Amino acid sequence: MMKKLLVPLLLALICISVVAEPETQLKENQNGTDVKIDGNGDVFVSPLWYHISSDTTAEVIKDDSYKELESVVIPSQIQIAGRVYSVTSIGDNAFSVCLRLTSISIPSSVTSIEDGAFSHCVGLKDIEIPSSVISIGYEAFYDCSGLTHIEIPSSVTNIKKMHLGHVMYCQA
């Protein structure tokens, strides 16, 4: 009798623990903007998602919702529950395959552009990398076929592989 009750009870507990993933929490910043925090601790401050890298820094991370964006201004800092985080990195594949993206503004707080960050952004026409950037990841701008101008400052001391495949008229 005890075994008959124990097996279904254990199965029910396993199902509940698998399904019970932390929900996205919604908080409000002091400036009135909504902030979402997902189960992984990643944070949404419209229109971008961020990974909090340290007590003071954040990285822009990939999200499928970016595919509809045409223009992006990355802020130099974000505020979450009264804490300020400097945006220092554009993460791996953050904007990859954002076909509608035509312009992006990168703040001077950013020091690294990670692997594939803008790969396959065929609508991106012009990008200016701020002099704060010291590292550009592997194929960060691969297949940006609409890109006609990219300016890489002398501050960039680490370029993993700057492959501008399918960029026909790039002036660097």
Secondary structure as GFF3:
##gff-version 3
##sequence-region A 1 172
A	DSSP	alpha_helix	2	19	.	.	.	ID=ss1
A	DSSP	beta_strand	25	28	.	.	.	ID=ss2
A	DSSP	beta_strand	34	37	.	.	.	ID=ss3
A	DSSP	beta_strand	43	45	.	.	.	ID=ss4
A	DSSP	beta_strand	48	52	.	.	.	ID=ss5
A	DSSP	beta_strand	57	61	.	.	.	ID=ss6
A	DSSP	three_ten_helix	64	68	.	.	.	ID=ss7
A	DSSP	beta_strand	71	73	.	.	.	ID=ss8
A	DSSP	beta_strand	77	80	.	.	.	ID=ss9
A	DSSP	beta_strand	83	90	.	.	.	ID=ss10
A	DSSP	beta_strand	103	105	.	.	.	ID=ss11
A	DSSP	beta_strand	112	113	.	.	.	ID=ss12
A	DSSP	beta_strand	126	128	.	.	.	ID=ss13
A	DSSP	beta_strand	135	136	.	.	.	ID=ss14
A	DSSP	beta_strand	149	151	.	.	.	ID=ss15
A	DSSP	beta_strand	158	159	.	.	.	ID=ss16
###
